[in-house]
Amino acid sequence: MPKVVVIGAVGKSVSMDVDKFHVGGETIFAKNAHGEFGGKGFNRAVASARQNVETVFVAACGAEDASAIESLFEAEGARAILVKREGEQSDFASIITDAVGTTHVTVFQGAALKVDDVASFREEIASASILVLDNEIPEEVNVAASEIAAANGVKIILNPAPYRPLGERIKELVDIYTPNEFETEGLENVRGEVVGTLGAKGCVIRSSGVVVPPVDHGKSVDTTGAGDTFNGVLAARLAEGEALEAACLAANDAAGYEVTVRYVLPAIPRRKKI
């Protein structure tokens, strides 16, 4: 059976719309406020689960948030395996958008996975079809998880965001990288495939030079989470055995829908919608 394991971060966020950003010590009033759980890995796992593929999300969180996160994934037909940190907070993000669509994001990094945690979810990785990683997770954790995946024939997708230089060991292990246009530095001579995301222009497969076109679902109103949706759907479709180009088109399709809906969780499409 196809199975996607996503290792990532999870936390709470609040999004607010304002007419303009603060000047100096000014206090301003928001037009609205929307709170939800999020994080790159969290969003990708939801996107994969909504493709009707078995999905397991692995993360660390503050212990007080664990029950809510587990319930959310259970409702999605997926599983969350959480390292619960007593006395620690989960990640938190404040997302403020002004009247012209510029967004300012402030992130508090809370409970995080450690390399010693990896042994507790070894069997989940070993039984996966695809392992999905990103740079919100410490590189030593990504390496440890990737070594288990590689030893068991599990394909590894790494989204190198937020950007950081990658070590040589992780480069030896990753099968597919999914950088945006600003995250390609250091990926010039990697052994794995590179699928470069181009926003509204779709994506490009480096080995063939094929540009996979975007799918237009209407006016873009919120691009937050579009890249996560792309990665989650790409992983799910590759887990099912689709060819890379077809999987990229499905991922573009989902991301094209996602940007037409405000916020992230309400926007990530279910397979029947696309």
Buried (B, 14 or more C-beta within 10 A) or exposed (E): EBBBBBBBBBBBBBBBBBEEEEEEEEEEEEEEEBEBBBBBBBBBBBBBBBBBBBBBBBBBBBBBBBEEBBEBBEEBEBBBBBBBBEEBBBBBBEBBBBEEEEEEEEBEEBBBBBBEBBEEBEEBBBBBBBBBBBBBBEBBBBBBBBBBBBEBEBBBBBBBBEBEEBEEEBBBBBBBBBBBEEBBEBBEEBEBBBBBBBBEEBBBBBEEEBBBBBBEBEEBEBBBBBBBBBBBBBBBBBBBEBEBEEBBBBBBBBBBBBBBBBBBBEBBBBBEEB
